[in-house]
Amino acid sequence: MKPLGQMMVGTGRTTSKGKSVFFEFLQIVHADSGIFYIARPKGNPPTPFKLIKAANNEIVFENLSHDFPQRVMYTAGVDELFARVEGMVKGELRFEEFRYRRIKCE
């Protein structure tokens, strides 16, 4: 949703073979202490990630005390949005990447 009241709200859903396999509620909030990306995957308690970079079509949020991910990154392309979540797991950098493109909703 577009920003209103110093907040953006969104949802995400992943399906496979006609069944929902994942969902999450998202917020981007402008607070006195900064701008935060707040994720609630599968309806779990909220996890905040603080904005640490916003430049050159890239935005990065970070929470180093979270298990995984520790960073949430978005990069805007011409007609696409690229997302990457990453973090250290047992001393190794792990990541997942996603590519989104705008479609018309029915």
FIVEXVO-327425 format. One record per residue (C-alpha): residue in one letter; residue number from 0; z, x, y negated. Coordinates in Angstrom, 1 decimal. Example, Ala and Ser with C-alpha at 12.3 -4.5 7.8 and 13.67 -1.06 7.14 Angstrom:
<lumros>
rest->A	nr->0	zz->7.8	xx->12.3	yy->4.5 .
rest->S	nr->1	zz->7.1	xx->13.7	yy->1.1 .
</lumros>
This chain:
<lumros>
rest->M	nr->0	zz->0.0	xx->0.0	yy->0.0 .
rest->K	nr->1	zz->-0.5	xx->1.2	yy->-3.6 .
rest->P	nr->2	zz->2.5	xx->2.5	yy->-5.4 .
rest->L	nr->3	zz->4.9	xx->0.0	yy->-6.9 .
rest->G	nr->4	zz->8.5	xx->0.5	yy->-7.9 .
rest->Q	nr->5	zz->8.4	xx->4.2	yy->-7.3 .
rest->M	nr->6	zz->7.5	xx->3.7	yy->-3.6 .
rest->M	nr->7	zz->4.5	xx->3.5	yy->-1.3 .
rest->V	nr->8	zz->4.8	xx->1.7	yy->2.0 .
rest->G	nr->9	zz->2.6	xx->2.1	yy->5.1 .
rest->T	nr->10	zz->2.5	xx->1.5	yy->8.8 .
rest->G	nr->11	zz->0.7	xx->3.2	yy->11.6 .
rest->R	nr->12	zz->-0.3	xx->2.0	yy->15.1 .
rest->T	nr->13	zz->-2.0	xx->3.9	yy->17.9 .
rest->T	nr->14	zz->-3.6	xx->1.9	yy->20.7 .
rest->S	nr->15	zz->-5.1	xx->3.0	yy->24.0 .
rest->K	nr->16	zz->-7.0	xx->0.8	yy->26.4 .
rest->G	nr->17	zz->-6.1	xx->-2.3	yy->24.4 .
rest->K	nr->18	zz->-2.3	xx->-1.6	yy->24.4 .
rest->S	nr->19	zz->-0.1	xx->-0.3	yy->21.6 .
rest->V	nr->20	zz->1.3	xx->3.1	yy->22.6 .
rest->F	nr->21	zz->2.9	xx->4.2	yy->19.3 .
rest->F	nr->22	zz->3.9	xx->2.7	yy->15.9 .
rest->E	nr->23	zz->5.7	xx->3.9	yy->12.8 .
rest->F	nr->24	zz->6.9	xx->2.7	yy->9.4 .
rest->L	nr->25	zz->6.3	xx->5.1	yy->6.5 .
rest->Q	nr->26	zz->7.4	xx->5.4	yy->2.9 .
rest->I	nr->27	zz->6.7	xx->7.8	yy->0.1 .
rest->V	nr->28	zz->9.6	xx->7.5	yy->-2.4 .
rest->H	nr->29	zz->10.1	xx->9.0	yy->-5.8 .
rest->A	nr->30	zz->13.9	xx->9.7	yy->-6.1 .
rest->D	nr->31	zz->16.0	xx->11.7	yy->-8.6 .
rest->S	nr->32	zz->16.0	xx->14.6	yy->-6.2 .
rest->G	nr->33	zz->12.3	xx->14.7	yy->-5.6 .
rest->I	nr->34	zz->9.4	xx->13.0	yy->-3.8 .
rest->F	nr->35	zz->10.0	xx->12.2	yy->-0.1 .
rest->Y	nr->36	zz->7.9	xx->11.1	yy->2.8 .
rest->I	nr->37	zz->10.1	xx->9.0	yy->5.0 .
rest->A	nr->38	zz->9.0	xx->8.4	yy->8.6 .
rest->R	nr->39	zz->10.5	xx->5.9	yy->11.1 .
rest->P	nr->40	zz->8.5	xx->6.4	yy->14.3 .
rest->K	nr->41	zz->9.0	xx->3.6	yy->16.9 .
rest->G	nr->42	zz->11.5	xx->2.0	yy->14.5 .
rest->N	nr->43	zz->14.0	xx->5.0	yy->14.8 .
rest->P	nr->44	zz->16.3	xx->5.8	yy->11.9 .
rest->P	nr->45	zz->14.5	xx->7.3	yy->8.9 .
rest->T	nr->46	zz->13.7	xx->11.0	yy->8.6 .
rest->P	nr->47	zz->13.0	xx->12.3	yy->5.1 .
rest->F	nr->48	zz->10.5	xx->15.1	yy->4.4 .
rest->K	nr->49	zz->10.6	xx->16.6	yy->0.9 .
rest->L	nr->50	zz->7.4	xx->17.3	yy->-1.1 .
rest->I	nr->51	zz->6.9	xx->21.0	yy->-1.3 .
rest->K	nr->52	zz->3.2	xx->21.3	yy->-2.3 .
rest->A	nr->53	zz->0.7	xx->19.0	yy->-4.0 .
rest->A	nr->54	zz->-2.5	xx->20.8	yy->-5.0 .
rest->N	nr->55	zz->-6.2	xx->21.2	yy->-4.2 .
rest->N	nr->56	zz->-6.5	xx->17.9	yy->-2.2 .
rest->E	nr->57	zz->-3.5	xx->19.0	yy->0.0 .
rest->I	nr->58	zz->0.0	xx->17.6	yy->0.1 .
rest->V	nr->59	zz->2.8	xx->19.0	yy->2.2 .
rest->F	nr->60	zz->6.2	xx->17.6	yy->3.0 .
rest->E	nr->61	zz->9.0	xx->19.6	yy->4.8 .
rest->N	nr->62	zz->12.3	xx->19.1	yy->6.6 .
rest->L	nr->63	zz->13.3	xx->22.3	yy->8.4 .
rest->S	nr->64	zz->16.4	xx->20.7	yy->9.9 .
rest->H	nr->65	zz->14.3	xx->18.2	yy->11.9 .
rest->D	nr->66	zz->13.5	xx->18.9	yy->15.5 .
rest->F	nr->67	zz->9.8	xx->18.1	yy->15.4 .
rest->P	nr->68	zz->7.8	xx->17.9	yy->13.3 .
rest->Q	nr->69	zz->9.2	xx->20.0	yy->10.4 .
rest->R	nr->70	zz->6.1	xx->19.7	yy->8.2 .
rest->V	nr->71	zz->3.8	xx->16.8	yy->7.5 .
rest->M	nr->72	zz->0.5	xx->17.7	yy->5.8 .
rest->Y	nr->73	zz->-2.4	xx->15.7	yy->4.5 .
rest->T	nr->74	zz->-5.8	xx->17.1	yy->3.3 .
rest->A	nr->75	zz->-8.3	xx->14.9	yy->1.6 .
rest->G	nr->76	zz->-12.0	xx->15.4	yy->2.6 .
rest->V	nr->77	zz->-15.0	xx->13.7	yy->1.1 .
rest->D	nr->78	zz->-14.8	xx->10.5	yy->3.2 .
rest->E	nr->79	zz->-11.9	xx->11.5	yy->5.5 .
rest->L	nr->80	zz->-8.2	xx->12.3	yy->5.5 .
rest->F	nr->81	zz->-6.9	xx->15.0	yy->7.8 .
rest->A	nr->82	zz->-3.2	xx->15.0	yy->8.9 .
rest->R	nr->83	zz->-1.3	xx->17.7	yy->10.6 .
rest->V	nr->84	zz->2.3	xx->17.7	yy->11.8 .
rest->E	nr->85	zz->3.8	xx->21.0	yy->12.9 .
rest->G	nr->86	zz->7.1	xx->22.7	yy->13.6 .
rest->M	nr->87	zz->8.8	xx->25.3	yy->15.8 .
rest->V	nr->88	zz->9.7	xx->24.3	yy->19.3 .
rest->K	nr->89	zz->11.6	xx->26.8	yy->21.4 .
rest->G	nr->90	zz->10.3	xx->29.6	yy->19.2 .
rest->E	nr->91	zz->6.6	xx->28.5	yy->19.3 .
rest->L	nr->92	zz->4.6	xx->26.8	yy->16.6 .
rest->R	nr->93	zz->3.5	xx->23.4	yy->17.8 .
rest->F	nr->94	zz->1.2	xx->21.0	yy->16.0 .
rest->E	nr->95	zz->-0.8	xx->17.8	yy->16.3 .
rest->E	nr->96	zz->-3.8	xx->17.0	yy->14.1 .
rest->F	nr->97	zz->-5.4	xx->13.7	yy->13.2 .
rest->R	nr->98	zz->-8.6	xx->12.7	yy->11.4 .
rest->Y	nr->99	zz->-8.8	xx->9.4	yy->9.6 .
rest->R	nr->100	zz->-11.7	xx->7.7	yy->7.9 .
rest->R	nr->101	zz->-11.7	xx->4.5	yy->5.8 .
rest->I	nr->102	zz->-13.0	xx->1.4	yy->7.5 .
rest->K	nr->103	zz->-13.3	xx->-2.2	yy->6.4 .
rest->C	nr->104	zz->-10.5	xx->-4.5	yy->7.6 .
rest->E	nr->105	zz->-11.4	xx->-7.8	yy->9.1 .
</lumros>
